[in-house]
Amino acid sequence: MASVVALWIQPARTQPVAETAKVITAACLLDVRAGVYRNGYALLVEGGRITQIGPFRDIQIKAPAAEIVDLGPATILPGLIDAHAHLLASMKPRWLAGEAIVVSVTQWGLAKRALAGAWQARQMLDAGFTAVRNVGHAGINGDVALRDAIDAGWIAGPRMRTAARKLTPIGGQGVALQEPSGASLVREEYLEVSGPDEGRAAVRAVKHTGAEVIKVVVNDRGLLLSGAELDAIAAEAHRLNTRVAAHATTQVAIATAVAAGVDSIEHGDEADDETLRQMSTKGTFLVPTLWPEAALREVYEGTFNLSGEDKRSFDRDVRASVDHKIALIRRARTLNVRIAAGSDMWLEYPGKTRGEATLRLLTGLQQAGLTPLEVIRAMTIDAADLLAWSDCIGALETGRCADAIAVDGDPLSDLSALARVRAVVKGGVVVKR
């Protein structure tokens, strides 16, 4: 009886899939692994997965009864992946980070945040993102509930890897709340860690909640988790076959996290060359979350009524920050550090949906010297490897899930083609056309 009850209370991780065989075709298909176009190719999709790829006529001969989905004069490529998403966050740019978190917990609450997440999940899917890794700012389990609702077919959205609450030093992240009233608010958003035993317990707690990735904040406002704490967190997560994403911005925080064996460094602002070499050797991903200069201006300049001197100071700070991050990405690329694309989009972006805003940010990688193909790989096959989901997403290959987008234009020569989405396919189902 206990096993029956356990099955009942744990929703199955399934996705709506095409019930009948389909042949999906367009003018050409982008092979992201080889970096070449396959003209006139088609996908045979059965049970939501790709069972054959090849010239359209060969596929049609093999499956003459299959439904044909012709996406016209478009380029098909794998569905995009945002490896650093915050779907349940939609903050006003005028709020500081700490203020935004307090407002989310106290004025919005988990129910409203989950509804915002459902709305933004649909926007992400419409923009061509068929998978995301949600790394916090979702309350205790809001992203888990959103993931399960998408999997059950209740709402439309991308596949999700979820982190539930972040693990942090005492006091949480970004907030400066005091005991006793502030402590309960912090626990609505974070799990505080003080010592290796608490680190291991926190991993188990978020896993119990439904987390599929552990998000740990290594440094914040001068607070820093110790090497022993990170060792315990990473070891426990890996024992449970779960990857660890580490928010780390200072050199000591990054080096400590890499030494502990985390799977990705998020942001990584002050990483030096020696630490980047260690990341390359260990296979540790960098998710640099670069916001282009123009995007920062669009988000913030219209929000604040800046004086002339304030605007000049803002411009200098923005330019210095972006230049620093571009230099980091170029060094990481030179040292063969694997890069996955992550937006860190948690704000309302004026005049854009969450999906449009996310695309705006991810193309900033091209400013750092990545070719269009490298950017696309960072948003597909490489991001899938980071998410430990290469059996399903990231490439249009036999055996993988039939998640694809069709765009107008040639994305290998013009990355802006990714913003011209003609159709989105998830699990063989056309969810936007």
Secondary structure as the mmCIF struct_conf table of DSSP 4:
data_model
#
loop_
_struct_conf.conf_type_id
_struct_conf.id
_struct_conf.beg_label_comp_id
_struct_conf.beg_label_asym_id
_struct_conf.beg_label_seq_id
_struct_conf.end_label_comp_id
_struct_conf.end_label_asym_id
_struct_conf.end_label_seq_id
HELX_RH_AL_P HELX_RH_AL_P1 ALA A 2 ILE A 9
BEND BEND1 GLN A 10 GLN A 10
BEND BEND2 GLU A 19 THR A 20
STRN STRN1 LYS A 22 THR A 25
BEND BEND3 ALA A 27 ALA A 27
STRN STRN2 CYS A 28 ASP A 31
TURN_TY1_P TURN_TY1_P1 VAL A 32 GLY A 35
STRN STRN3 VAL A 36 ASN A 39
TURN_TY1_P TURN_TY1_P2 GLY A 40 GLY A 40
STRN STRN4 TYR A 41 GLU A 46
TURN_TY1_P TURN_TY1_P3 GLY A 47 GLY A 48
STRN STRN5 ARG A 49 PRO A 55
HELX_RH_AL_P HELX_RH_AL_P2 PHE A 56 LYS A 62
TURN_TY1_P TURN_TY1_P4 PRO A 64 ALA A 65
BEND BEND4 ALA A 66 ALA A 66
STRN STRN6 GLU A 67 ASP A 70
BEND BEND5 PRO A 73 PRO A 73
STRN STRN7 THR A 75 PRO A 78
HELX_LH_PP_P HELX_LH_PP_P1 GLY A 79 GLY A 79
STRN STRN8 LEU A 80 ALA A 85
TURN_TY1_P TURN_TY1_P5 LEU A 87 LEU A 88
STRN STRN9 MET A 91 MET A 91
TURN_TY1_P TURN_TY1_P6 PRO A 93 ARG A 94
BEND BEND6 TRP A 95 TRP A 95
HELX_RH_AL_P HELX_RH_AL_P3 ALA A 97 VAL A 103
HELX_RH_PI_P HELX_RH_PI_P1 SER A 104 TRP A 108
HELX_RH_AL_P HELX_RH_AL_P4 GLY A 109 ASP A 126
TURN_TY1_P TURN_TY1_P7 ALA A 127 GLY A 128
STRN STRN10 PHE A 129 ASN A 134
BEND BEND7 GLY A 136 GLY A 136
BEND BEND8 ALA A 138 ALA A 138
TURN_TY1_P TURN_TY1_P8 GLY A 139 ASN A 141
HELX_RH_AL_P HELX_RH_AL_P5 GLY A 142 ASP A 151
TURN_TY1_P TURN_TY1_P9 ALA A 152 GLY A 153
BEND BEND9 TRP A 154 ILE A 155
STRN STRN11 ARG A 159 THR A 162
BEND BEND10 ARG A 165 ARG A 165
STRN STRN12 LYS A 166 THR A 168
BEND BEND11 PRO A 169 PRO A 169
TURN_TY1_P TURN_TY1_P10 ILE A 170 GLY A 171
BEND BEND12 GLN A 173 GLY A 174
TURN_TY1_P TURN_TY1_P11 GLU A 179 PRO A 180
HELX_RH_AL_P HELX_RH_AL_P6 SER A 181 GLU A 189
STRN STRN13 TYR A 190 GLU A 192
BEND BEND13 GLY A 195 GLY A 195
HELX_RH_AL_P HELX_RH_AL_P7 PRO A 196 THR A 209
TURN_TY1_P TURN_TY1_P12 GLY A 210 GLY A 210
BEND BEND14 GLU A 212 GLU A 212
STRN STRN14 VAL A 213 VAL A 217
STRN STRN15 ASN A 219 ASP A 220
TURN_TY1_P TURN_TY1_P13 ARG A 221 GLY A 222
STRN STRN16 LEU A 223 LEU A 224
HELX_RH_AL_P HELX_RH_AL_P8 GLY A 227 ARG A 239
TURN_TY1_P TURN_TY1_P14 LEU A 240 ASN A 241
STRN STRN17 ARG A 243 ALA A 248
BEND BEND15 THR A 250 THR A 250
HELX_RH_AL_P HELX_RH_AL_P9 GLN A 251 ALA A 260
TURN_TY1_P TURN_TY1_P15 GLY A 261 GLY A 261
BEND BEND16 ASP A 263 ASP A 263
STRN STRN18 SER A 264 HIS A 267
TURN_TY1_P TURN_TY1_P16 ASP A 269 GLU A 270
HELX_RH_AL_P HELX_RH_AL_P10 ASP A 273 LYS A 282
TURN_TY1_P TURN_TY1_P17 GLY A 283 GLY A 283
STRN STRN19 PHE A 285 VAL A 287
HELX_LH_PP_P HELX_LH_PP_P2 LEU A 290 PRO A 292
HELX_RH_AL_P HELX_RH_AL_P11 GLU A 293 TYR A 300
TURN_TY1_P TURN_TY1_P18 GLU A 301 THR A 303
BEND BEND17 PHE A 304 PHE A 304
HELX_RH_AL_P HELX_RH_AL_P12 GLY A 308 THR A 334
TURN_TY1_P TURN_TY1_P19 LEU A 335 ASN A 336
STRN STRN20 ILE A 339 ILE A 339
STRN STRN21 MET A 345 MET A 345
STRN STRN22 LEU A 347 LEU A 347
HELX_LH_PP_P HELX_LH_PP_P3 GLU A 348 TYR A 349
TURN_TY1_P TURN_TY1_P20 PRO A 350 GLY A 351
HELX_RH_AL_P HELX_RH_AL_P13 ARG A 354 LEU A 362
TURN_TY1_P TURN_TY1_P21 THR A 363 THR A 363
HELX_RH_AL_P HELX_RH_AL_P14 GLY A 364 GLN A 367
TURN_TY1_P TURN_TY1_P22 ALA A 368 GLY A 369
HELX_RH_AL_P HELX_RH_AL_P15 PRO A 372 ALA A 378
TURN_TY1_P TURN_TY1_P23 MET A 379 THR A 380
HELX_RH_AL_P HELX_RH_AL_P16 ILE A 381 LEU A 386
TURN_TY1_P TURN_TY1_P24 LEU A 387 ALA A 388
TURN_TY1_P TURN_TY1_P25 SER A 390 CYS A 392
BEND BEND18 ILE A 393 ALA A 395
TURN_TY1_P TURN_TY1_P26 THR A 398 GLY A 399
BEND BEND19 ARG A 400 ARG A 400
STRN STRN23 CYS A 401 CYS A 401
STRN STRN24 ALA A 404 VAL A 407
BEND BEND20 ASP A 408 GLY A 409
TURN_TY1_P TURN_TY1_P27 PRO A 411 SER A 413
HELX_RH_3T_P HELX_RH_3T_P1 LEU A 415 ALA A 419
STRN STRN25 VAL A 421 LYS A 426
TURN_TY1_P TURN_TY1_P28 GLY A 427 GLY A 428
STRN STRN26 VAL A 429 LYS A 432
#
